[in-house]
């Protein structure tokens, strides 16, 4: 239902601008929005990916004397790959918008 309303709005805009002879204005505006969104997305998500990667590589490893931090580290270890992509994606979407 939501996709239908989005499509209806876009199609109405295309018909309106085409009727007035200014379809190129609409397409230029859409291209500008897409480029700005992608710029914001990349400008936010790339530094976050780099930060997460650096934080992961420079993390402290605990000695085997105290097993409590090792248990936490072992529990979080499988989530590293998920965090590398799940955290920057939504942050990039918010920044791009």
PyMOL CGO cylinders between C-alpha atoms (Angstrom):
from pymol import cmd
from pymol.cgo import CYLINDER

trace = [
    CYLINDER, 0.00, 0.00, 0.00, 2.82, 2.38, 0.89, 0.3, 1, 1, 1, 1, 1, 1,
    CYLINDER, 2.82, 2.38, 0.89, 4.65, 1.58, -2.34, 0.3, 1, 1, 1, 1, 1, 1,
    CYLINDER, 4.65, 1.58, -2.34, 1.49, 2.35, -4.29, 0.3, 1, 1, 1, 1, 1, 1,
    CYLINDER, 1.49, 2.35, -4.29, 1.22, 5.82, -2.76, 0.3, 1, 1, 1, 1, 1, 1,
    CYLINDER, 1.22, 5.82, -2.76, 4.90, 6.50, -3.38, 0.3, 1, 1, 1, 1, 1, 1,
    CYLINDER, 4.90, 6.50, -3.38, 4.55, 5.38, -6.99, 0.3, 1, 1, 1, 1, 1, 1,
    CYLINDER, 4.55, 5.38, -6.99, 1.38, 7.45, -7.45, 0.3, 1, 1, 1, 1, 1, 1,
    CYLINDER, 1.38, 7.45, -7.45, 3.12, 10.57, -6.16, 0.3, 1, 1, 1, 1, 1, 1,
    CYLINDER, 3.12, 10.57, -6.16, 6.15, 10.07, -8.38, 0.3, 1, 1, 1, 1, 1, 1,
    CYLINDER, 6.15, 10.07, -8.38, 4.04, 9.30, -11.43, 0.3, 1, 1, 1, 1, 1, 1,
    CYLINDER, 4.04, 9.30, -11.43, 1.89, 12.38, -10.80, 0.3, 1, 1, 1, 1, 1, 1,
    CYLINDER, 1.89, 12.38, -10.80, 5.02, 14.54, -10.62, 0.3, 1, 1, 1, 1, 1, 1,
    CYLINDER, 5.02, 14.54, -10.62, 6.31, 13.08, -13.88, 0.3, 1, 1, 1, 1, 1, 1,
    CYLINDER, 6.31, 13.08, -13.88, 3.00, 13.71, -15.64, 0.3, 1, 1, 1, 1, 1, 1,
    CYLINDER, 3.00, 13.71, -15.64, 2.76, 17.25, -14.24, 0.3, 1, 1, 1, 1, 1, 1,
    CYLINDER, 2.76, 17.25, -14.24, 6.28, 18.31, -15.20, 0.3, 1, 1, 1, 1, 1, 1,
    CYLINDER, 6.28, 18.31, -15.20, 5.99, 16.62, -18.60, 0.3, 1, 1, 1, 1, 1, 1,
    CYLINDER, 5.99, 16.62, -18.60, 2.74, 18.46, -19.28, 0.3, 1, 1, 1, 1, 1, 1,
    CYLINDER, 2.74, 18.46, -19.28, 4.41, 21.77, -18.49, 0.3, 1, 1, 1, 1, 1, 1,
    CYLINDER, 4.41, 21.77, -18.49, 7.47, 20.89, -20.56, 0.3, 1, 1, 1, 1, 1, 1,
    CYLINDER, 7.47, 20.89, -20.56, 9.86, 20.92, -17.59, 0.3, 1, 1, 1, 1, 1, 1,
    CYLINDER, 9.86, 20.92, -17.59, 10.56, 17.21, -17.14, 0.3, 1, 1, 1, 1, 1, 1,
    CYLINDER, 10.56, 17.21, -17.14, 14.30, 17.89, -17.27, 0.3, 1, 1, 1, 1, 1, 1,
    CYLINDER, 14.30, 17.89, -17.27, 13.92, 20.10, -14.17, 0.3, 1, 1, 1, 1, 1, 1,
    CYLINDER, 13.92, 20.10, -14.17, 12.36, 17.21, -12.28, 0.3, 1, 1, 1, 1, 1, 1,
    CYLINDER, 12.36, 17.21, -12.28, 14.99, 14.71, -13.36, 0.3, 1, 1, 1, 1, 1, 1,
    CYLINDER, 14.99, 14.71, -13.36, 17.77, 17.15, -12.50, 0.3, 1, 1, 1, 1, 1, 1,
    CYLINDER, 17.77, 17.15, -12.50, 16.25, 17.60, -9.05, 0.3, 1, 1, 1, 1, 1, 1,
    CYLINDER, 16.25, 17.60, -9.05, 15.99, 13.83, -8.51, 0.3, 1, 1, 1, 1, 1, 1,
    CYLINDER, 15.99, 13.83, -8.51, 19.58, 13.30, -9.65, 0.3, 1, 1, 1, 1, 1, 1,
    CYLINDER, 19.58, 13.30, -9.65, 20.76, 16.04, -7.28, 0.3, 1, 1, 1, 1, 1, 1,
    CYLINDER, 20.76, 16.04, -7.28, 18.90, 14.41, -4.38, 0.3, 1, 1, 1, 1, 1, 1,
    CYLINDER, 18.90, 14.41, -4.38, 20.39, 11.01, -5.18, 0.3, 1, 1, 1, 1, 1, 1,
    CYLINDER, 20.39, 11.01, -5.18, 23.94, 12.37, -5.46, 0.3, 1, 1, 1, 1, 1, 1,
    CYLINDER, 23.94, 12.37, -5.46, 23.62, 14.31, -2.20, 0.3, 1, 1, 1, 1, 1, 1,
    CYLINDER, 23.62, 14.31, -2.20, 22.18, 11.26, -0.43, 0.3, 1, 1, 1, 1, 1, 1,
    CYLINDER, 22.18, 11.26, -0.43, 25.01, 9.03, -1.64, 0.3, 1, 1, 1, 1, 1, 1,
    CYLINDER, 25.01, 9.03, -1.64, 27.58, 11.64, -0.65, 0.3, 1, 1, 1, 1, 1, 1,
    CYLINDER, 27.58, 11.64, -0.65, 26.16, 11.88, 2.87, 0.3, 1, 1, 1, 1, 1, 1,
    CYLINDER, 26.16, 11.88, 2.87, 25.88, 8.10, 3.14, 0.3, 1, 1, 1, 1, 1, 1,
    CYLINDER, 25.88, 8.10, 3.14, 29.50, 7.53, 2.13, 0.3, 1, 1, 1, 1, 1, 1,
    CYLINDER, 29.50, 7.53, 2.13, 30.80, 10.46, 4.20, 0.3, 1, 1, 1, 1, 1, 1,
    CYLINDER, 30.80, 10.46, 4.20, 29.21, 8.96, 7.31, 0.3, 1, 1, 1, 1, 1, 1,
    CYLINDER, 29.21, 8.96, 7.31, 29.51, 5.21, 6.83, 0.3, 1, 1, 1, 1, 1, 1,
    CYLINDER, 29.51, 5.21, 6.83, 33.14, 5.02, 5.65, 0.3, 1, 1, 1, 1, 1, 1,
    CYLINDER, 33.14, 5.02, 5.65, 34.60, 6.73, 8.75, 0.3, 1, 1, 1, 1, 1, 1,
    CYLINDER, 34.60, 6.73, 8.75, 32.40, 4.58, 10.98, 0.3, 1, 1, 1, 1, 1, 1,
    CYLINDER, 32.40, 4.58, 10.98, 33.63, 1.39, 9.26, 0.3, 1, 1, 1, 1, 1, 1,
    CYLINDER, 33.63, 1.39, 9.26, 37.22, 2.57, 9.61, 0.3, 1, 1, 1, 1, 1, 1,
    CYLINDER, 37.22, 2.57, 9.61, 36.67, 3.44, 13.27, 0.3, 1, 1, 1, 1, 1, 1,
    CYLINDER, 36.67, 3.44, 13.27, 35.13, 0.07, 14.05, 0.3, 1, 1, 1, 1, 1, 1,
    CYLINDER, 35.13, 0.07, 14.05, 37.92, -1.72, 12.21, 0.3, 1, 1, 1, 1, 1, 1,
    CYLINDER, 37.92, -1.72, 12.21, 40.62, 0.23, 14.05, 0.3, 1, 1, 1, 1, 1, 1,
    CYLINDER, 40.62, 0.23, 14.05, 38.91, -0.30, 17.39, 0.3, 1, 1, 1, 1, 1, 1,
    CYLINDER, 38.91, -0.30, 17.39, 38.72, -4.03, 16.71, 0.3, 1, 1, 1, 1, 1, 1,
    CYLINDER, 38.72, -4.03, 16.71, 42.38, -4.30, 15.71, 0.3, 1, 1, 1, 1, 1, 1,
    CYLINDER, 42.38, -4.30, 15.71, 43.61, -2.19, 18.61, 0.3, 1, 1, 1, 1, 1, 1,
    CYLINDER, 43.61, -2.19, 18.61, 41.46, -3.83, 21.27, 0.3, 1, 1, 1, 1, 1, 1,
    CYLINDER, 41.46, -3.83, 21.27, 43.11, -5.03, 24.41, 0.3, 1, 1, 1, 1, 1, 1,
    CYLINDER, 43.11, -5.03, 24.41, 43.56, -8.72, 24.97, 0.3, 1, 1, 1, 1, 1, 1,
    CYLINDER, 43.56, -8.72, 24.97, 43.36, -9.79, 28.54, 0.3, 1, 1, 1, 1, 1, 1,
    CYLINDER, 43.36, -9.79, 28.54, 45.77, -12.14, 30.19, 0.3, 1, 1, 1, 1, 1, 1,
    CYLINDER, 45.77, -12.14, 30.19, 44.51, -15.59, 31.06, 0.3, 1, 1, 1, 1, 1, 1,
    CYLINDER, 44.51, -15.59, 31.06, 44.73, -14.76, 34.78, 0.3, 1, 1, 1, 1, 1, 1,
    CYLINDER, 44.73, -14.76, 34.78, 41.26, -13.24, 34.86, 0.3, 1, 1, 1, 1, 1, 1,
    CYLINDER, 41.26, -13.24, 34.86, 38.73, -15.24, 32.89, 0.3, 1, 1, 1, 1, 1, 1,
    CYLINDER, 38.73, -15.24, 32.89, 35.82, -12.82, 33.25, 0.3, 1, 1, 1, 1, 1, 1,
    CYLINDER, 35.82, -12.82, 33.25, 36.89, -10.37, 30.49, 0.3, 1, 1, 1, 1, 1, 1,
    CYLINDER, 36.89, -10.37, 30.49, 37.79, -13.33, 28.26, 0.3, 1, 1, 1, 1, 1, 1,
    CYLINDER, 37.79, -13.33, 28.26, 34.24, -14.65, 28.51, 0.3, 1, 1, 1, 1, 1, 1,
    CYLINDER, 34.24, -14.65, 28.51, 32.86, -11.29, 27.41, 0.3, 1, 1, 1, 1, 1, 1,
    CYLINDER, 32.86, -11.29, 27.41, 35.33, -11.09, 24.57, 0.3, 1, 1, 1, 1, 1, 1,
    CYLINDER, 35.33, -11.09, 24.57, 34.45, -14.60, 23.40, 0.3, 1, 1, 1, 1, 1, 1,
    CYLINDER, 34.45, -14.60, 23.40, 30.74, -13.80, 23.55, 0.3, 1, 1, 1, 1, 1, 1,
    CYLINDER, 30.74, -13.80, 23.55, 31.13, -10.62, 21.52, 0.3, 1, 1, 1, 1, 1, 1,
    CYLINDER, 31.13, -10.62, 21.52, 33.62, -12.01, 18.98, 0.3, 1, 1, 1, 1, 1, 1,
    CYLINDER, 33.62, -12.01, 18.98, 31.01, -13.58, 16.62, 0.3, 1, 1, 1, 1, 1, 1,
    CYLINDER, 31.01, -13.58, 16.62, 29.15, -10.25, 16.47, 0.3, 1, 1, 1, 1, 1, 1,
    CYLINDER, 29.15, -10.25, 16.47, 32.16, -8.41, 15.03, 0.3, 1, 1, 1, 1, 1, 1,
    CYLINDER, 32.16, -8.41, 15.03, 31.29, -9.06, 11.38, 0.3, 1, 1, 1, 1, 1, 1,
    CYLINDER, 31.29, -9.06, 11.38, 27.66, -8.11, 11.99, 0.3, 1, 1, 1, 1, 1, 1,
    CYLINDER, 27.66, -8.11, 11.99, 28.67, -4.87, 13.72, 0.3, 1, 1, 1, 1, 1, 1,
    CYLINDER, 28.67, -4.87, 13.72, 31.00, -3.96, 10.85, 0.3, 1, 1, 1, 1, 1, 1,
    CYLINDER, 31.00, -3.96, 10.85, 28.01, -3.68, 8.51, 0.3, 1, 1, 1, 1, 1, 1,
    CYLINDER, 28.01, -3.68, 8.51, 24.94, -3.25, 10.72, 0.3, 1, 1, 1, 1, 1, 1,
    CYLINDER, 24.94, -3.25, 10.72, 26.13, -0.13, 12.53, 0.3, 1, 1, 1, 1, 1, 1,
    CYLINDER, 26.13, -0.13, 12.53, 27.45, 2.00, 9.61, 0.3, 1, 1, 1, 1, 1, 1,
    CYLINDER, 27.45, 2.00, 9.61, 24.48, 1.22, 7.35, 0.3, 1, 1, 1, 1, 1, 1,
    CYLINDER, 24.48, 1.22, 7.35, 21.74, 2.88, 9.40, 0.3, 1, 1, 1, 1, 1, 1,
    CYLINDER, 21.74, 2.88, 9.40, 24.06, 5.72, 10.42, 0.3, 1, 1, 1, 1, 1, 1,
    CYLINDER, 24.06, 5.72, 10.42, 24.79, 6.34, 6.74, 0.3, 1, 1, 1, 1, 1, 1,
    CYLINDER, 24.79, 6.34, 6.74, 21.08, 6.29, 5.93, 0.3, 1, 1, 1, 1, 1, 1,
    CYLINDER, 21.08, 6.29, 5.93, 20.37, 8.87, 8.61, 0.3, 1, 1, 1, 1, 1, 1,
    CYLINDER, 20.37, 8.87, 8.61, 23.25, 11.07, 7.46, 0.3, 1, 1, 1, 1, 1, 1,
    CYLINDER, 23.25, 11.07, 7.46, 22.25, 10.78, 3.83, 0.3, 1, 1, 1, 1, 1, 1,
    CYLINDER, 22.25, 10.78, 3.83, 18.71, 11.79, 4.52, 0.3, 1, 1, 1, 1, 1, 1,
]
cmd.load_cgo(trace, "trace")
